[in-house]
Amino acid sequence: MKKINFGAGPCILPQSVFELAAEAIIDYDQLGLSILEISHRSHAFVEVMEEARSLVLELMNLDASSYTALYLQGGASQQFAMVPYNFLSNTAAYVDTGVWSQKAISEAKKVGHVETIASSKENGYKSIPEKISIEHSYDYVHLTSNNTIYGTQFDAFPSFNETPMIADMSSDILSRPRNYAAFDLIYAGAQKNIGPAGTTLVVVKKDFLQHVNGLDRFKFLDYNAHSKADSMLNTPTVFSIYASLLNLRWIKEQGLDSIFSENQQKAALLYATLEKHNWISPFAERSSRSSMNVTFTIPDASHAALFDSYCKKYDIHGLKGHRLVGGYRASLYNALSLSNVKILTDVIDEVNTHV
């Protein structure tokens, strides 16, 4: 019996994606070959790559004449370095909303000058900074759209006029309609709402690629080189890209509006349940709470042990909080159903009768 997976990533994907991907491992498209063994230069996989690139732009409502989508490797962690390596010439501005922002800042400082223009560090990253503005000229502004560890999220993004905007959207990309065109570059590790771990999505404005700095860059770290090679500068992550394509098709079939509506219902139900009991409580401040990662704490160890036992009884998996924060974290990614969230809230209500 499949467990109910609230894991933060790698995470749950639609059952149909699992089934179609499993079939392709045995025989892809009746070729007599597995998706794991076909050449990345073959016509069969080139079609996969091109559809995966075009479909993500379609879902983001981005014009293919203005943006390009790339499937790279190294996760968001490599993007922490690639972004400044390509675009930091003078000074870059970063918004600090937690560990992943800090890691991006740390990598950027190895390349050039960085200013942290806003931070929520003082309150333990329980919120998104209220006022984010710039007073100087920057090469770009970088922010993290959703913070998995703390359970905070930008509901709306600030505007910086003509200053290029870059976002790490690893954990909430394609979970809701967004004005993706407001950004010059977006990156996301696949293993949340896109597909399995292994590939990294980069969506970049073509005009922005003309503003790379004057470094004699390593080819593999050069966005222009990857763009010119149509994401095949080296052997791509064939299976991860194929499974991501299956999931992108599923997202298109569901519709982003429908997905967003259900994601809101899931989050609202769980937060409401947490707030009505005094032995369990949300971690993040109400104004900044994430619809993707709901973090919460149970201060009393005996209550936590009882809750853990009920989760085990109902095959609820992946609720352990990040080691830096502790407590619990329920990740409500696209493929997690409202009915599964209802099972968790029923468990919380049931535990409440015994505390």
C-alpha positions in Angstrom: 0.0 0.0 0.0 1.4 3.4 -1.0 2.1 5.8 1.8 0.8 9.4 2.0 3.9 11.4 1.1 4.3 14.8 2.6 8.0 14.8 1.9 9.8 18.1 0.9 11.6 16.6 -2.0 12.2 14.4 -3.8 8.5 14.4 -3.5 5.2 13.0 -4.6 4.3 13.0 -8.3 1.0 12.1 -10.0 0.3 8.4 -10.2 -0.1 8.5 -14.0 3.4 9.9 -14.2 4.8 7.0 -12.2 3.0 4.5 -14.4 4.0 6.1 -17.8 7.6 6.5 -16.6 7.7 2.9 -15.5 6.4 1.7 -18.9 9.1 3.8 -20.6 11.8 2.2 -18.6 10.9 -1.2 -20.1 10.1 0.0 -23.6 10.0 3.6 -24.7 7.4 4.4 -27.4 7.5 0.8 -28.7 11.1 1.3 -29.8 12.3 -1.9 -28.2 14.6 0.3 -26.1 14.3 1.7 -22.6 14.2 5.5 -22.0 17.3 4.8 -19.9 19.3 3.6 -22.9 18.2 5.6 -25.9 20.7 8.2 -27.3 20.2 11.7 -26.2 20.9 12.6 -29.8 18.2 10.3 -31.2 15.1 11.8 -32.9 13.0 10.2 -30.1 14.7 12.1 -27.3 15.2 15.3 -29.2 11.4 15.4 -29.5 11.1 14.9 -25.7 13.6 17.7 -25.0 11.9 20.2 -27.4 8.4 19.5 -26.1 9.7 19.8 -22.5 11.3 23.1 -23.3 8.3 24.5 -25.2 5.7 23.3 -22.7 7.2 24.9 -19.7 7.1 28.3 -21.6 3.5 27.7 -22.5 2.6 27.0 -18.9 4.4 30.1 -17.8 2.6 32.1 -20.5 6.0 33.2 -21.9 6.7 34.0 -25.6 9.3 31.6 -27.1 10.7 34.4 -29.1 11.6 36.3 -25.9 12.5 33.4 -23.5 14.3 30.1 -23.7 14.0 27.1 -21.3 17.0 25.0 -20.5 17.3 21.7 -18.6 20.7 21.7 -16.8 22.3 19.8 -14.0 23.7 20.5 -10.6 20.4 21.5 -8.9 19.7 25.0 -7.6 23.0 24.8 -5.8 24.9 25.1 -9.1 22.6 28.0 -10.1 23.7 29.8 -6.9 27.1 30.0 -8.6 26.1 30.2 -12.3 23.9 33.3 -11.8 26.7 35.6 -10.5 29.3 33.9 -12.6 27.4 35.1 -15.7 25.7 38.3 -14.6 27.6 39.8 -11.6 29.9 42.6 -12.9 29.6 45.3 -10.3 27.0 44.8 -7.5 24.1 42.4 -7.1 21.2 42.7 -4.6 19.9 39.7 -2.7 16.9 39.3 -0.5 17.7 37.0 2.5 14.7 34.8 3.5 16.6 31.8 4.8 19.2 29.1 4.2 18.8 28.8 0.5 19.1 32.6 0.1 22.1 32.6 2.3 23.8 29.9 0.2 23.1 31.9 -2.9 24.6 35.0 -1.3 27.6 33.1 -0.2 28.3 31.8 -3.7 27.8 35.3 -5.2 30.3 36.9 -2.8 33.0 34.7 -4.3 32.3 36.3 -7.7 31.8 40.0 -6.8 30.2 42.6 -4.5 26.8 41.7 -3.0 24.4 43.7 -0.9 21.6 42.2 1.2 18.8 44.7 0.6 16.3 43.0 3.0 16.3 40.1 5.5 14.0 38.3 7.9 16.9 36.8 9.8 16.1 38.7 13.0 12.8 36.9 13.5 14.2 33.5 12.7 12.9 33.7 9.1 9.3 33.3 10.2 8.2 35.8 7.6 9.0 37.5 4.3 10.5 41.0 4.7 7.7 43.6 4.6 9.5 46.4 2.7 11.9 45.5 -0.1 13.2 48.4 -2.2 16.4 49.4 -3.9 18.1 52.8 -3.9 21.1 52.1 -6.1 21.8 50.5 -9.5 22.4 46.8 -9.4 23.3 44.1 -11.9 20.2 42.2 -10.7 18.0 41.5 -7.7 17.8 37.9 -6.5 15.1 36.4 -4.3 13.8 33.0 -3.3 10.1 32.6 -3.9 9.3 29.9 -1.4 11.3 28.8 1.7 10.8 25.1 2.3 12.6 25.0 5.6 10.6 27.8 7.3 7.3 27.6 5.4 7.3 31.1 4.1 6.4 32.3 0.6 6.1 35.5 -1.5 2.4 35.8 -2.3 3.3 38.7 -4.6 6.6 39.9 -5.8 8.1 43.4 -5.4 9.0 45.4 -8.5 12.3 47.0 -9.1 11.6 48.9 -12.3 14.4 48.4 -14.9 16.6 46.3 -12.6 16.7 42.6 -13.8 15.0 40.2 -11.4 16.2 36.6 -10.8 14.3 34.0 -8.7 15.0 30.6 -7.2 11.5 29.1 -7.6 12.6 25.5 -6.8 9.7 24.7 -4.4 6.7 26.5 -5.8 7.2 26.8 -9.5 4.0 26.0 -11.5 2.0 25.7 -8.3 0.0 28.8 -9.3 -0.4 31.3 -12.1 2.4 33.9 -11.8 3.6 36.8 -13.8 6.7 34.9 -14.8 7.5 37.6 -17.4 8.4 39.9 -14.6 11.7 37.9 -14.2 14.7 37.9 -16.4 15.9 34.5 -15.1 14.1 31.8 -13.1 15.6 28.6 -11.9 14.3 25.5 -10.1 15.5 22.1 -9.1 13.0 19.6 -10.6 12.3 17.6 -7.5 9.3 19.5 -6.2 6.6 20.3 -8.7 8.4 19.6 -12.0 9.7 16.0 -11.9 12.2 13.7 -10.3 15.6 14.8 -9.0 18.3 15.1 -11.6 17.5 18.0 -13.8 17.3 21.7 -13.2 15.0 24.1 -15.1 16.3 27.5 -16.1 14.1 29.9 -17.9 15.9 33.0 -19.1 15.0 36.0 -21.2 17.0 36.0 -24.4 17.8 39.7 -24.2 19.2 39.1 -20.7 21.7 36.7 -22.1 23.3 39.6 -24.0 24.3 41.1 -20.6 26.6 38.4 -19.4 29.8 39.8 -17.9 33.1 40.0 -19.6 34.7 37.0 -18.0 36.3 34.3 -20.1 33.8 31.8 -18.7 34.1 28.1 -18.3 31.9 26.7 -21.1 29.8 24.5 -18.9 29.0 27.4 -16.6 28.0 29.7 -19.6 24.2 30.1 -20.1 24.8 31.2 -23.7 26.7 28.0 -24.4 23.8 25.9 -23.1 21.3 28.0 -25.0 23.1 27.7 -28.3 23.4 23.9 -27.8 19.6 23.6 -27.1 20.3 22.1 -23.6 22.5 19.4 -25.1 26.0 20.9 -24.4 26.7 17.6 -22.7 24.6 14.4 -22.1 21.4 15.7 -20.4 19.5 13.9 -17.7 17.4 11.9 -20.1 15.1 10.1 -17.7 14.5 13.1 -15.4 13.6 15.3 -18.3 11.3 12.7 -19.8 9.5 12.2 -16.4 9.3 16.0 -16.1 7.7 16.2 -19.5 5.0 13.7 -18.3 4.4 15.9 -15.3 4.2 19.1 -17.4 1.6 17.4 -19.6 -0.3 16.5 -16.4 -0.1 20.1 -15.2 -1.4 21.4 -18.5 -4.3 18.9 -18.4 -5.3 20.0 -14.9 -4.8 23.7 -15.6 -2.8 26.0 -13.4 -5.9 27.8 -12.2 -7.4 24.5 -11.0 -4.1 23.4 -9.4 -3.8 26.7 -7.6 -7.4 26.5 -6.3 -6.8 23.0 -4.8 -3.4 24.1 -3.4 -5.1 27.0 -1.6 -7.8 24.6 -0.3 -5.2 22.2 1.0 -3.2 24.9 2.8 -6.3 26.6 4.2 -7.6 23.3 5.7 -4.3 22.4 7.3 -3.6 25.8 8.8 -7.1 26.1 10.1 -6.7 22.7 11.8 -3.4 23.7 13.3 -4.8 26.9 14.7 -7.8 25.4 16.5 -5.7 23.2 18.8 -3.4 24.7 21.5 -0.9 21.8 21.6 0.2 22.2 18.0 0.9 25.5 16.1 2.2 26.9 12.8 5.8 28.1 12.7 5.6 30.9 10.1 3.8 34.2 10.6 0.3 34.3 9.1 1.1 37.0 6.6 3.9 35.0 5.0 2.7 31.4 5.3 3.5 29.1 2.4 0.9 27.1 0.5 3.6 24.6 -0.4 5.3 23.8 2.9 3.4 24.1 6.1 5.7 24.1 9.1 4.5 23.5 12.6 5.7 22.6 16.1 4.5 20.4 18.9 6.3 21.6 22.1 5.3 18.8 24.4 7.3 15.7 23.7 4.5 13.3 24.8 2.1 15.0 22.5 4.6 14.7 19.7 5.1 11.0 20.4 1.4 10.4 20.2 1.1 12.4 17.0 4.0 10.4 15.5 2.3 7.1 16.4 -0.9 8.1 14.7 1.0 9.2 11.6 2.6 5.8 11.5 -0.8 4.1 11.9 -2.2 5.9 8.9 0.9 5.5 6.7 1.7 9.2 6.7 5.2 9.8 5.5 7.7 12.7 5.3 6.6 15.1 8.0 9.8 15.5 9.8 11.0 19.1 9.9 14.3 20.3 8.5 17.2 19.8 11.0 17.7 23.5 11.3 14.2 24.2 12.5 13.0 20.9 13.9 9.3 20.3 14.4 7.3 19.2 11.4 6.8 20.1 7.8 3.9 19.0 5.5 4.7 19.7 1.9 1.6 20.2 -0.2 3.0 19.9 -3.7 0.7 19.8 -6.8 0.2 16.0 -6.9 -0.8 15.7 -3.2 -4.6 15.4 -3.1 -6.9 17.4 -0.9 -8.2 14.0 0.4 -4.7 13.1 1.6 -4.5 16.4 3.5 -7.8 15.6 5.0 -6.4 12.4 6.4 -3.7 14.4 8.1 -6.1 16.9 9.6 -8.3 14.1 10.8 -5.3 12.6 12.5 -4.6 15.9 14.2 -8.2 16.1 15.4 -8.1 12.6 16.6 -4.9 13.1 18.6 -6.5 16.2 20.1 -9.0 14.0 21.9 -6.2 12.3 23.7 -4.0 15.2 24.8 
